[in-house]
Amino acid sequence: MQKITVSEFELIDAICQSRDINKLYKLNDHSAFSIALYQILVSVYDENPNQLNICQLNLFLSMHLENSGQSCGILSCLQEWLPEHLDKFVNALREIDAPKSAGAIEKAIQLLPKDGSWFFDSADDISEKLMSKLDSEFSSYPDGSMPKLYRKYAIRNRSYIEQI
């Protein structure tokens, strides 16, 4: 992975501000591409959650879940940030070609209380250890570089991504 320079961050910011999809696809670095695309998707989602089409939503959910796994754990995303999309995370990961990650998230979702209550309020030691294991499994990138997967998916579905 290449180190992103200050000028690249300025370019990313400019792309995000203008939502210039053509410039987005010209970014060479997978991480820079992913950062810019994620920021654009978050901006669109924040304006109107229903505005994202299915391809955009698949990327948005996968990226959000990755960020959660790397910062505070998958439960934050699954139960706090986007619980209304609980039924879409597994398919989103499968769509971007991350089947191992999808498997870990599917098992994690099965551990969640059906009534939507907080996991740790009712989980026993075995469930907590399993959730921690699944969180670690997901966060270890079992399908490889997520920025590469995001870019591959975005290229394959460019006509849908361009609808931003």
Secondary structure as GFF3:
##gff-version 3
##sequence-region A 1 164
A	DSSP	alpha_helix	6	18	.	.	.	ID=ss1
A	DSSP	alpha_helix	21	26	.	.	.	ID=ss2
A	DSSP	alpha_helix	30	47	.	.	.	ID=ss3
A	DSSP	three_ten_helix	49	51	.	.	.	ID=ss4
A	DSSP	alpha_helix	54	71	.	.	.	ID=ss5
A	DSSP	alpha_helix	74	75	.	.	.	ID=ss6
A	DSSP	pi_helix	76	81	.	.	.	ID=ss7
A	DSSP	three_ten_helix	83	85	.	.	.	ID=ss8
A	DSSP	alpha_helix	89	95	.	.	.	ID=ss9
A	DSSP	alpha_helix	99	111	.	.	.	ID=ss10
A	DSSP	alpha_helix	119	122	.	.	.	ID=ss11
A	DSSP	alpha_helix	125	139	.	.	.	ID=ss12
A	DSSP	alpha_helix	146	156	.	.	.	ID=ss13
A	DSSP	alpha_helix	158	161	.	.	.	ID=ss14
###
